[in-house]
């Protein structure tokens, strides 16, 4: 039996912050008590539940650090694991692309390599925290369903998002927004962009409906949680509800966010949106969803540490929410949405996934991370 006592800490509980101690035994939280208990002194730092990250693209950056460069998949997953753990994340859903367009130089073989690397690193005990797989299904891509079939039975697949990035809808309702994004990112000429728009529109109309239906059915049969992506209208939300969607990722309008929330879907937005003060695509701001009570989950998206930044930003902003409520957006709420009822809060009986955070000149600093009671940072 192993036992650890963390004392003299500001313990962030589901509804309050107390000065107290946390008793950990055999990887579980056993008791939350008075700060006078003898143990490892936290010096008044915060103890928060380990964050649960449902949608991060960060693994790709470690595997493909430069165009046409591929790093060792095993080394990439370990570097990614270290980065997210040091950001206070103790459960991460690594996003793998399913359905690849002509503008991306990664293919299905790359995704299979990364999926195998996640499985091998997990079984080999080389990772600090829990890793699951999130399949990002670009339903308008011709090879989407074929790619999904190659990964649908992977043991760590727990979430699939149904997305369609064809310009003129959802994320890019405005063609001008799409022009700025794609021509800036891919250095397209006007003629190339016009051809790109025409091709992507045709692919969306041809492939998105059957791929969306087939993948949704497969997920329901396998018990894989599902997310919609970039919903913009009530019609999009109704489509998501009919498919059995659990999470509404990155709704682009208040109309879609409110309809999703009222229908019982967990509304997820990006923490970088909170930190930056708005969407990089010109869509609805995450802070406005918080102010209107329709935001349930934050995701780090492309900056792992943005979760920690957003928690403190929201608890200190002009229309501040409480620190426990901000922490729930990155811990209990995403855990619930993913069906992980053993983690997400500091409470007796839960996994001892705990993060020690010191605040220096209003900057949060992750000092220590425990994953299932074991110190990993």
Number of C-alpha atoms within 10 A of each C-alpha: 5 9 13 16 19 22 27 24 25 22 28 23 20 20 12 12 17 18 18 21 26 28 20 25 19 15 20 22 25 20 16 20 16 15 21 12 16 12 15 14 16 21 12 17 21 24 29 27 32 31 31 32 27 28 27 21 19 20 23 24 14 19 21 18 13 10 9 8 9 16 14 13 23 18 14 22 26 19 15 20 26 17 17 24 28 21 25 30 30 29 27 21 22 29 26 25 22 28 22 20 16 9 9 9 12 17 15 20 11 18 21 16 14 22 23 16 19 25 18 14 18 19 10 9 9 14 20 24 23 16 21 22 23 27 27 23 28 29 31 29 25 18 17 24 22 13 23 24 13 14 20 18 10 15 11 18 24 21 25 27 28 26 23 23 20 26 22 16 18 22 24 21 17 14 13 12 16 21 18 11 15 16 14 11 9 11 11 14 11 11 8 11 17 12 12 17 17 12 12 19 17 13 17 19 12 15 18 22 12 14 23 23 14 14 23 24 14 14 20 14 9 13 12 19 21 27 30 29 26 27 27 23 20 16 12 19 27 16 15 24 18 11 21 17 25 22 29 29 28 28 29 26 19 19 15 23 31 20 19 30 19 12 12 13 24 24 29 30 31 25 31 24 24 23 20 13 13 18 19 12 15 12 21 21 22 28 21 15 20 18 12 12 11 20 22 24 28 33 27 28 21 17 17 24 21 22 29 24 19 25 25 21 21 21 17 14 10 8 10 15 17 15 20 19 21 24 30 26 25 29 27 25 23 26 23 15 21 18 13 14 13 15 26 30 27 27 19 15 15 19 26 30 31 30 27 25 23 19 13 8 6 10 13 17 17 20 17 18 29 23 23 24 21 18 13 16 17
